[in-house]
Amino acid sequence: MPRNILVFGATSAIAHAIGRRYAREGANFVLVARNQIKLDANAADLSVRGAAKAITLAADLNIFAAHSDLIGRAAAELGSLDIVLIAHGTLPEQESCEESIDEMRLAIETNLFSVMSLAMIAASRMEKQERGCLVVLGSVAGDRGKRSNYVYGAAKAGVAVFLDGLRARLGPDDVHVLTVKPGFVDTPMTARFEKGVLWATPEQVANAVCLAIDQRRSVIYTPWFWRPIMFIIRALPNAVFGRLKI
């Protein structure tokens, strides 16, 4: 039976790659992002690839008061929510966050508070359904604060802890909560960075996410090698870690 999927941050490269996977199965989508032109293009692409329905809703997800209405409208269009994917976010400049409290606040609001708000509202609806899968894109950056991106890392760490608690709450209701921790991914958001052997494509991440949904995994690192890498980084003494230029 085709799945009903709500995607926040639907114009992100990873979210769209995941959408393409489910479009082949005839899934129904409600796609939410800020840019209507990009939304329309992505909806058309999913339809060509087999999606039975691809409805778009343009919204600024930092307007928290709109979250409940967005999820309600999506549920009304789809009938039920089988998968809710939260994939929006920004990659703030660390220096800008250090120089401006407003920049830091905006980064935290976008990458943490808006995610928590959407996840909480979606979780409550799934709890009433007694089924569903909530998928949230986090980051390996949340495993330890690096000097190069510790504001972003703090937001992603908060997301991971929040989802741990949400998972414990929803487990008895058969609601699956999946935390995705990608490493470096070659997307428009990371276009300014030099790429190397540790970098993955959005399609690689999408494959891992879809498999983890089917297997009802709780937390995944993608690609897989980021799990041992982050285990080592977390184990480093502060005296050593503080000298690393990362």
Phi and psi in degrees as a GROMACS rama.xvg file:
@    title "Ramachandran Plot"
@    xaxis  label "Phi"
@    yaxis  label "Psi"
@TYPE xy
-58.9342  141.607  PRO-2
-87.7743  150.025  ARG-3
-101.056  118.625  ASN-4
-126.808  127.461  ILE-5
-107.12  126.762  LEU-6
-122.467  120.648  VAL-7
-98.6414  134.223  PHE-8
76.4049  39.6596  GLY-9
-68.1252  -16.3678  ALA-10
-90.0358  -0.835548  THR-11
-69.6475  151.77  SER-12
-63.0294  -40.6713  ALA-13
-68.8189  -45.1956  ILE-14
-59.4392  -41.8829  ALA-15
-69.321  -35.183  HIS-16
-64.9477  -38.3922  ALA-17
-65.3778  -43.0421  ILE-18
-58.5837  -40.4218  GLY-19
-61.0362  -37.4623  ARG-20
-61.3424  -46.1288  ARG-21
-78.5588  -23.2515  TYR-22
-60.9495  -34.9365  ALA-23
-61.3954  -24.1098  ARG-24
-92.667  4.12861  GLU-25
79.4338  28.3095  GLY-26
-65.6369  158.595  ALA-27
-104.48  135.12  ASN-28
-125.361  144.821  PHE-29
-118.785  121.295  VAL-30
-108.166  126.906  LEU-31
-123.368  129.617  VAL-32
-166.159  178.316  ALA-33
-80.6287  -37.9123  ARG-34
-93.072  108.452  ASN-35
-64.8693  -37.0283  GLN-36
-63.1471  -46.2611  ILE-37
-66.7517  -37.8723  LYS-38
-58.9132  -46.6441  LEU-39
-61.675  -40.4141  ASP-40
-65.0056  -42.6815  ALA-41
-67.6979  -38.7818  ASN-42
-62.627  -42.3816  ALA-43
-63.0573  -41.0298  ALA-44
-63.2827  -43.4128  ASP-45
-65.1939  -38.3371  LEU-46
-63.3608  -42.9631  SER-47
-62.1105  -32.504  VAL-48
-84.5796  -0.743282  ARG-49
122.546  -3.06986  GLY-50
-61.3583  135.699  ALA-51
-75.3673  -30.7881  ALA-52
-150.884  138.85  LYS-53
-144.415  93.8334  ALA-54
-98.6361  142.174  ILE-55
-113.699  144.396  THR-56
-134.441  112.747  LEU-57
-82.8263  129.532  ALA-58
-159.585  148.072  ALA-59
-91.6081  112.153  ASP-60
-76.3961  -1.72874  LEU-61
-85.8912  -1.81382  ASN-62
-92.8453  90.3721  ILE-63
-64.0473  -31.4626  PHE-64
-63.2733  -18.8292  ALA-65
-89.0313  -9.27845  ALA-66
-61.2385  -47.3839  HIS-67
-61.7059  -41.7262  SER-68
-65.7603  -40.3396  ASP-69
-60.4659  -45.9869  LEU-70
-69.2938  -37.4716  ILE-71
-63.3137  -43.0397  GLY-72
-64.209  -40.3626  ARG-73
-63.848  -44.2838  ALA-74
-63.3959  -37.0091  ALA-75
-65.9754  -38.5785  ALA-76
-70.4818  -38.2009  GLU-77
-93.9958  -23.2499  LEU-78
92.7716  -35.4135  GLY-79
-158.997  166.771  SER-80
-116.897  104.243  LEU-81
-82.6173  -41.5361  ASP-82
-134.854  130.994  ILE-83
-116.94  119.157  VAL-84
-108.39  121.096  LEU-85
-106.714  108.883  ILE-86
-130.321  8.1344  ALA-87
-82.4336  161.99  HIS-88
163.183  172.9  GLY-89
-129.4  162.486  THR-90
-116.933  88.6856  LEU-91
-70.493  153.766  PRO-92
-75.3182  122.905  GLU-93
-58.5613  -43.0259  GLN-94
-62.0725  -39.2828  GLU-95
-63.4648  -39.2934  SER-96
-67.9375  -33.2264  CYS-97
-72.0327  -30.4291  GLU-98
-89.0135  -20.4641  GLU-99
-137.563  116.839  SER-100
-62.7039  -33.3978  ILE-101
-63.1871  -40.4452  ASP-102
-65.2434  -41.1877  GLU-103
-64.9435  -43.48  MET-104
-61.1221  -43.4686  ARG-105
-62.9335  -40.4893  LEU-106
-62.3518  -42.1219  ALA-107
-70.619  -40.4315  ILE-108
-60.5804  -43.8297  GLU-109
-72.0056  -46.0579  THR-110
-89.6667  -15.5046  ASN-111
-122.993  -63.2104  LEU-112
-64.3118  -40.9186  PHE-113
-68.3341  -34.3906  SER-114
-65.8692  -45.0826  VAL-115
-60.6391  -42.583  MET-116
-62.5208  -50.7665  SER-117
-62.7623  -42.3092  LEU-118
-64.3379  -40.8109  ALA-119
-65.0673  -43.6205  MET-120
-67.7802  -43.4967  ILE-121
-64.2136  -39.3705  ALA-122
-62.318  -42.129  ALA-123
-63.2158  -38.2509  SER-124
-68.4178  -42.0106  ARG-125
-67.0897  -33.9244  MET-126
-60.5862  -40.03  GLU-127
-69.6203  -34.8084  LYS-128
-68.9454  -26.2845  GLN-129
63.7605  33.1129  GLU-130
-171.53  169.746  ARG-131
126.048  167.869  GLY-132
-133.022  123.209  CYS-133
-104.766  120.008  LEU-134
-117.411  127.848  VAL-135
-127.968  129.375  VAL-136
-82.6287  113.253  LEU-137
-101.048  -137.741  GLY-138
-169.426  150.901  SER-139
-63.7106  -18.4804  VAL-140
-61.4219  -21.3516  ALA-141
-80.5849  -3.93281  GLY-142
-81.2677  -26.3652  ASP-143
-162.179  141.18  ARG-144
-75.8337  113.173  GLY-145
-95.9498  149.227  LYS-146
-61.1044  -25.0713  ARG-147
-79.8835  -19.4246  SER-148
-157.844  43.218  ASN-149
-72.9334  -20.453  TYR-150
-70.5136  -49.2957  VAL-151
-59.0167  -43.8445  TYR-152
-61.2128  -39.1179  GLY-153
-63.0521  -40.2932  ALA-154
-63.1221  -44.3133  ALA-155
-70.0932  -32.602  LYS-156
-64.4275  -41.3649  ALA-157
-61.811  -40.8119  GLY-158
-60.5335  -44.0159  VAL-159
-63.4899  -44.3868  ALA-160
-66.3491  -41.6991  VAL-161
-58.638  -44.5208  PHE-162
-68.8085  -31.4638  LEU-163
-58.5908  -46.2137  ASP-164
-67.729  -40.5282  GLY-165
-63.6212  -38.597  LEU-166
-63  -43.1265  ARG-167
-64.4757  -37.7197  ALA-168
-67.5703  -40.881  ARG-169
-91.6747  -11.7339  LEU-170
-52.7947  -46.248  GLY-171
-63.1347  -20.0088  PRO-172
-96.0068  9.93727  ASP-173
63.6446  30.8564  ASP-174
-100.104  124.334  VAL-175
-90.7757  127.619  HIS-176
-116.058  121.385  VAL-177
-117.181  122.35  LEU-178
-98.4388  124.215  THR-179
-108.077  125.703  VAL-180
-118.181  86.9975  LYS-181
-74.6546  154.853  PRO-182
-90.7434  -135.742  GLY-183
-73.6434  127.295  PHE-184
-127.563  132.946  VAL-185
-78.8865  94.8123  ASP-186
-133.161  169.854  THR-187
-56.2424  -30.2704  PRO-188
-67.8093  -24.9389  MET-189
-110.174  21.1274  THR-190
-60.5931  -28.407  ALA-191
-79.4226  -7.90081  ARG-192
-93.6403  147.306  PHE-193
-70.9536  141.691  GLU-194
-99.8354  150.64  LYS-195
-146.069  -163.444  GLY-196
-69.3957  -20.8956  VAL-197
-83.7898  -3.97477  LEU-198
-83.9275  143.231  TRP-199
-116.228  166.102  ALA-200
-95.6038  157.963  THR-201
-56.8591  -33.9685  PRO-202
-66.3578  -37.2758  GLU-203
-63.5881  -42.6558  GLN-204
-64.6364  -43.4648  VAL-205
-59.1618  -42.5809  ALA-206
-60.377  -42.749  ASN-207
-66.4262  -39.3104  ALA-208
-66.1306  -47.0948  VAL-209
-62.9245  -38.3383  CYS-210
-65.5858  -41.7366  LEU-211
-65.8644  -33.871  ALA-212
-63.8228  -46.4507  ILE-213
-63.7935  -35.3242  ASP-214
-88.2948  -2.38061  GLN-215
55.2243  45.2849  ARG-216
-72.8331  156.896  ARG-217
-94.1454  -47.7036  SER-218
-138.801  131.566  VAL-219
-128.814  146.393  ILE-220
-103.644  137.493  TYR-221
-141.767  131.421  THR-222
-57.9234  166.137  PRO-223
-56.7848  -31.5923  TRP-224
-68.0573  -11.6321  PHE-225
-70.2707  -22.2078  TRP-226
-63.4015  -53.021  ARG-227
-66.524  -34.0071  PRO-228
-60.4229  -47.2692  ILE-229
-72.4023  -27.2912  MET-230
-61.1105  -43.7036  PHE-231
-66.7624  -44.7798  ILE-232
-62.7316  -40.9608  ILE-233
-66.4665  -30.1634  ARG-234
-80.7805  -14.014  ALA-235
-65.3664  135.01  LEU-236
-61.0609  150.083  PRO-237
-56.4949  -36.4392  ASN-238
-62.4658  -34.6971  ALA-239
-81.3013  -47.4483  VAL-240
-59.2089  -36.9212  PHE-241
-66.2015  -19.5328  GLY-242
-90.0468  -10.4862  ARG-243
-75.3611  138.094  LEU-244
-94.3463  69.342  LYS-245
